[in-house]
Amino acid sequence: MPEARYCSMSVVRPCFLISLGITVLSISLFLVGLHIPVNSYAQENDTRQPAMETYEGVNETDLEQTARRTRWIIWGTALSYAAYGYTNWWKANDGEFNVADELWFQEESYAGGADKLGHAYSAYVTTRLMTRGFEWAGHDRNHAANLGAIVAGSTLLGVELFDGFAQEYGFSREDLIMNILGVGMAVVLENNQKLDDLFDFRVQYRRSRDARELNERDPVSDYSGQTYLFILKASGVPALRSSKFLQYLELAVGYGSRGYEPDDGSLLDRERKIFYGLSLNVSQILDSSVFRGDRQSSRARVISRNIFEYVQIPGTAALADKGL
């Protein structure tokens, strides 16, 4: 667990200012997201249209539906995080704001740094999935991405704030920075289709030996079973996309820790590893086989793309590793 530094009398003013600043920023971002006007209504069945200059041809009922769906997504996200956080993280708090020093990716850190990539990944996926949600609500892609970034960023900022009052955790500057990086990566890819076609950020999960030995079944906290991968897709390169075989291949570089969490180092030796190798582009394989001839927007195709864009199925990557 992270080593928390509690606010003593000598530092209560800085800690109070940190707490107050994060509170104000979280509430401000949330309210901004809640009251953003629907000024970029997307044309039906085309979520990648540029924002419309006027509302001509869009009836009031559709605009009201977009606004209503937008509020559902915002409130649903905030309440879901709050419920999960209270159930799993925040029941024990002492009313004092404390700051945790989590040591980034150092050997002495409580999860070997895998938790930091976990924060970036969670922020990245939350932003991208919320973008899809806001597109469903009726916003064009750019506006949906901005809304997704605002709501995901403010919600995760709120999570860090509440962690500051939890006895077991504490406010983590490292987590906050990784959250920002994850949101930023999502926005960059959402607003640049060529980069989005070329890069993916995925997690591969196998239940770790640590978790089996300790009978732990929560994949979120099983850091020893997680490998975070940055993917370069051949299908995103025009010259390779036309190749019959190369279009399905990817270069993968990643990071993972072993023997940290949920283990305390007593079952297995602690290791921090860099992974590298080749992976398969499962979405591309399915597009060329199962979904050949399907519409781009078919439900099964969209669902499969959303899964395989963020998840590397075990057995679909050949990875070597190097210890740090």
Secondary structure, DSSP 8 states (H G I E B T S, - for coil): --EEEE--GGGHHHHHHHHHHHHHHHHHHHHHHHH-----B--TT-TTS---SS-TT--HHHHHHHHHHHHHHHHHHHHHHHHHHHHHT-S-B-S--EEEE--TT-TTSSSTTHHHHHHHHHHHHHHHHHHHHHHHHTB-HHHHHHHHHHHHHHHHHHHHHHHTTBTTS-EEHHHHHHHHHHHHHHHHHHT-HHHHHHEEEEEEE---HHHHHHT---TTT-GGGEEEEEEEEGGGSHHHHTSTTGGGEEEEEEEEEESSSS--SSSS--EEEEEEEEEE-HHHHHHHTTTTT--TT-HHHHHHHHHHTTB--TTSEEEEEEE-
